[in-house]
Amino acid sequence: QVQLVESGGGLVQAGGSLRLSCAASGGTFSSYAMGWFRQAPGKEREFVAAISWSGSSTYYADSVKGRFTISRDNAKNTVYLQMNSLKPDDTAVYYCAASDGTAWDIRRVTHIASWGQGTQVTVSS
């Protein structure tokens, strides 16, 4: 089973940028669809973005569309989330997820094979 480790979180001012990384090991990374979710204090975990195994298909939550970009490097077994124009509402723990299905399965939170441990993103106003 694939193991996932996120990095790149931190504290940033509103309007700033961060890039999250999720490194995978223990599986065939290029066979997994990948995604990002987030959970703010007192709220349920929500979908942020997903990408197909080849990178040809991506999906985004409406709240981040146009500001966040998901990408992957199969040679490095890593998926990224570039976050621009950050807002205080983006403050959350961000989790990486792998699916043995499709990017649309990630979007529907089905066929999730593995979760990362999360990385904190805090956006100050």
Secondary structure, 3 states (H helix, E strand, C coil): CCEEEEECCEEEECCCCEEEEEEEECCCHHHCEEEEEEECCCCCCEEEEEECCCCCCEEECCCCCCCEEEEEECCCCEEEEEECCCCHHHCEEEEEEEECCCHHHHHCCCCEEEECCCEEEEEEC
